[in-house]
Amino acid sequence: MRWSLFLLALAVTLVFGNANATNAKPWDLIISAKFEQAQVEVGQNPILIGIIVDQKGSPVQDVDVKIRFVGESVTTKTDKDGKFQYEFSIPKEGMFDANISASIKNLKGMGKATIKIGNGITTSGDLYYESDFERTIKNDTYKSLKQKQYQKYIEAKNNRLEKLSESAAKKLIIEEKRSISEQKKLSEVNKTKPGEGVYSVEKQQQYITKIDPRIRNMTKAQMEYTRQIHEQAKYFMNKTLENGGTVKEAKKA
């Protein structure tokens, strides 16, 4: 008898379990959203764009779209193509998430998009915990749990700031080394500036060996070209003078 009841219960579970699996909501909404630009400057309004489709991939019109972004909550609707768009005005800088929920009749969906504003490191967690956190959880049933989460947030923030400081220090050292290198290079170039005049092949070679190797071949070619022009001009001047021409005519030649 017990086995019969057990088998009956198992059969009922399997039947209704399969029925629930078969009736799993194929109409849940799928939200694809992003910001037009992954990063914007402070003062530049971030624009969130997205599209909502059903499980078949068909756009859904007139969906109520609720967006929470940096303490602001707004509502908009999808157009005939299932698309939505919203422009925010955020004066803060940092990395922020836009949490999106959508519903129409019995259809629901959720999504998220992330953007970086400016070069700061403020996060959504910073805004939440720094907005009088201790006062807001004073009589909260989950105070103990939230305080543990707050402690984790503080540790993560300190680690983030430490890494940022290390990164900034390394960047500063690299910039200083680069600046010193550029100054040395400029100093060497200034020492070897040939100035105006005509140089012998020997002096030209001495100058070439002292300049930056990256521009050595190009400089050498330019100087050789200039030397050739000078030699040609000198040849035609001498020819003009030999043929009885004046100095003025020789210079024009």
For each residue, the residues with C-beta under 8 A, 3 or more apart:
1: 4 5
2: 5 6
3: 6 7
4: 1 7 8
5: 1 2 8 9
6: 2 3 9 10
7: 3 4 10 11
8: 4 5 11 12
9: 5 6 12 13
10: 6 7 13 14
11: 7 8 14 15
12: 8 9 15 16
13: 9 10 16 17
14: 10 11 17 18
15: 11 12 18 19
16: 12 13 19 20
17: 13 14 20 21
18: 14 15 21 22
19: 15 16 22 23
20: 16 17 23 24
21: 17 18 24
22: 18 19
23: 19 20
24: 20 21
25: 28 55
26: 54 55 56
27: 54 55 106 107
28: 25 54 55 107 108 109
29: 52 53 54 60 63 102 103 104 107 108 109
30: 52 53 54 55 109
31: 50 51 52 100 102 109 110 111
32: 50 51 52 53 111
33: 48 49 50 51 98 100 111 112 113
34: 38 48 49 50 113
35: 38 40 46 47 48 49 98 113 114 115
36: 46 47 48 49
37: 40 46 47 115
38: 34 35 114 115 116
39: 115 116 117
40: 35 37 44 45 46 115 116 117 118
41: 44 117 118
42: 91 92 93 117 118
43: 91
44: 40 41 117
45: 40 87 88 89 90
46: 35 36 37 40 87 88 90 115 117
47: 35 36 37 85 86 87 88
48: 33 34 35 36 67 69 85 86 87 88 98 113
49: 33 34 35 36 83 84 85
50: 31 32 33 34 65 83 84 85 100 111 113
51: 31 32 33 59 78 81 82 83 84
52: 29 30 31 32 59 60 63 65 78 82 84 102 109
53: 29 30 32 56 57 58 59 60 82
54: 26 27 28 29 30 57 58 60 107
55: 25 26 27 28 30
56: 26 53
57: 53 54
58: 53 54 82
59: 51 52 53 78 80 81 82 83
60: 29 52 53 54 63 78 82 104 107
61: 78 79 80 81 82
62: 77 78 104
63: 29 52 60 77 78 82 84 102 103 104 107
64: 75 77 102 103 104
65: 50 52 75 76 77 78 84 100 101 102
66: 73 74 75 100 101 102
67: 48 73 74 75 76 86 98 99 100
68: 72 73 98 99
69: 48 72 74 88 90 96 97 98 99
70: 88 90 92 96 124 127
71: 127 131
72: 68 69 88
73: 66 67 68
74: 66 67 69 86 88
75: 64 65 66 67
76: 65 67 84 85 86
77: 62 63 64 65 84
78: 51 52 59 60 61 62 63 65 81 82 83 84 102
79: 61 82 83 84
80: 59 61
81: 51 59 61 78
82: 51 52 53 58 59 60 61 63 78 79
83: 49 50 51 59 78 79
84: 49 50 51 52 63 65 76 77 78 79
85: 47 48 49 50 76
86: 47 48 67 74 76
87: 45 46 47 48
88: 45 46 47 48 69 70 72 74
89: 45
90: 45 46 69 70 96 117
91: 42 43
92: 42 70 117 120 122 127
93: 42 117 118 119 120 122
94: 116 117 118 120 121 122 123 126
95: 114 115 116 117 121 122 123
96: 69 70 90 114 115 116 117 122 123 124
97: 69 112 113 114 124
98: 33 35 48 67 68 69 112 113 114 115
99: 67 68 69 110 112
100: 31 33 50 65 66 67 110 111 112 113
101: 65 66 108 109 110 111
102: 29 31 52 63 64 65 66 78 107 108 109 110 111
103: 29 63 64 107 108 109
104: 29 60 62 63 64 107
105:
106: 27
107: 27 28 29 54 60 63 102 103 104
108: 28 29 101 102 103
109: 28 29 30 31 52 101 102 103
110: 31 99 100 101 102
111: 31 32 33 50 100 101 102
112: 33 97 98 99 100
113: 33 34 35 48 50 97 98 100
114: 35 38 95 96 97 98
115: 35 37 38 39 40 46 95 96 98
116: 38 39 40 94 95 96
117: 39 40 41 42 44 46 90 92 93 94 95 96 120
118: 40 41 42 93 94
119: 93
120: 92 93 94 117
121: 94 95 160 161 164
122: 92 93 94 95 96 126 127
123: 94 95 96 126 127
124: 70 96 97 127 128
125: 128 129 153 156 157
126: 94 122 123 129 130 157
127: 70 71 92 122 123 124 130 131
128: 124 125 131 133
129: 125 126 133 150 153
130: 126 127 133
131: 71 127 128 136
132: 135 136
133: 128 129 130 136 137 150
134: 137 138
135: 132 138
136: 131 132 133 140
137: 133 134 140 142 143 146 147
138: 134 135 143
139: 143
140: 136 137 143 146
141:
142: 137 145 146
143: 137 138 139 140 146 147
144: 147 148
145: 142 148 149
146: 137 140 142 143 149 150
147: 137 143 144 150 151
148: 144 145 151 152
149: 145 146 152 153
150: 129 133 146 147 153 154
151: 147 148 154 155
152: 148 149 155 156
153: 125 129 149 150 156 157
154: 150 151 157 158
155: 151 152 158 159
156: 125 152 153 159 160
157: 125 126 153 154 160 161
158: 154 155 161 162
159: 155 156 162 163
160: 121 156 157 163 164
161: 121 157 158 164 165
162: 158 159 165 166
163: 159 160 166 167
164: 121 160 161 167 168
165: 161 162 168 169
166: 162 163 169 170
167: 163 164 170 171
168: 164 165 171 172
169: 165 166 172 173
170: 166 167 173 174
171: 167 168 174 175
172: 168 169 175 176
173: 169 170 176 177
174: 170 171 177 178
175: 171 172 178 179
176: 172 173 179 180
177: 173 174 180 181
178: 174 175 181 182
179: 175 176 182 183
180: 176 177 183 184
181: 177 178 184 185
182: 178 179 185 186
183: 179 180 186 187
184: 180 181 187 188
185: 181 182 188 189 212
186: 182 183 189 190
187: 183 184 190 191
188: 184 185 191 192 210 211 212
189: 185 186 192 193 211 212
190: 186 187 193
191: 187 188 210
192: 188 189 207 210 211
193: 189 190
194: 197 199 207
195:
196:
197: 194
198: 230
199: 194 203 204 207
200: 203 204
201: 204 205
202: 205 206
203: 199 200 206 207
204: 199 200 201 207 208 223 227
205: 201 202 208 209
206: 202 203 209 210
207: 192 194 199 203 204 210 211
208: 204 205 211 216 219 220 223
209: 205 206
210: 188 191 192 206 207
211: 188 189 192 207 208 215 216 219
212: 185 188 189 215 216
213: 216
214:
215: 211 212 218 219
216: 208 211 212 213 219 220
217: 220 221
218: 215 221 222
219: 208 211 215 216 222 223
220: 208 216 217 223 224
221: 217 218 224 225
222: 218 219 225 226
223: 204 208 219 220 226 227
224: 220 221 227 228
225: 221 222 228 229
226: 222 223 229 230
227: 204 223 224 230 231
228: 224 225 231 232
229: 225 226 232 233
230: 198 226 227 233 234
231: 227 228 234 235
232: 228 229 235 236
233: 229 230 236 237 253
234: 230 231 237 238
235: 231 232 238 239
236: 232 233 239 240 250 253
237: 233 234 240 241 250 251 253
238: 234 235 241 242 250
239: 235 236 242 243 253
240: 236 237 243 245 249 250 253
241: 237 238 244 245 247 250
242: 238 239
243: 239 240
244: 241
245: 240 241 249 250 253
246: 249 250
247: 241 250 251
248: 251 252
249: 240 245 246 252 253
250: 236 237 238 240 241 245 246 247 253
251: 237 247 248
252: 248 249
253: 233 236 237 239 240 245 249 250
